[in-house]
Amino acid sequence: DSGVTQTPKHLITATGQRVTLRCSPRSGDLSVYWYQQSLDQGLQFLIQYYNGEERAKGNILERFSAQQFPDLHSELNLSSLELGDSALYFCASSVAAGVAGTDTQYFGPGTRLTVL
Amino acid sequence: QKEVEQDPGPLSVPEGAIVSLNCTYSNSAFQYFMWYRQYSRKGPELLMYTYSSGNKEDGRFTAQVDKSSKYISLFIRDSQPSDSATYLCASPKAAGNKLTFGGGTRVLVKP
């Protein structure tokens, strides 16, 4: 158990809908990262928050947004869902902002999103 | 071309054999390299990380980095059925900590 929790575990929804995925980082971790894992694209970085502020952005679609709250939990919002958004969404956390390579990321169990 | 490439496998070996996994990368700016293990329907977990070139050993696991050829290796000695998983290599971008992952290699260790 990494100490990172994600809810829900599974989510089934229809195209055009909006969903919210939630992540609670490990106790003491200030950074939260979101990744998407699909069969064709593999595991891809979406966005990072550090202590409530956006820190880094990856290939995140404009339909997707995230935020980190004062209690450090984070939410990833996915809107106008398309079939291609079906994937595993992982949250990871680390202690600090992430000086490259020195800040281990611990991954949660993921949320499996199915868009029908 | 993806920045980090891995053979997807599956790689099937008998119990007790040495598992040899490889990645190639294209971005010369990569300095740190990680190996993550991911069991089916679970999140990735960090196995090892190395900095620059050289070897690092941790129990049954050895990681090697050859920066001259942009080649990363992970060796698992005395493999066990519990080592059956997908192994992902990754590297963080120099500016920040966002990880770039390879596609993963699925390993099957048969009893």
Interface residues (C-beta under 8 A of the other chain):
Chain A: S2 V4 S31 Y33 Y35 G42 L43 Q44 F45 Q48 R55 A56 G58 F90 A92 S94 A97 G98 V99 A100 G101 T102 D103 T104 Q105 Y106 F107 G108 P109 G110 R112
Chain B: Q31 Y32 Y36 R41 K42 G43 P44 E45 L46 Y49 Y51 L88 P92 K93 A94 A95 G96 N97 K98 L99 T100 F101 G102 G103 G104
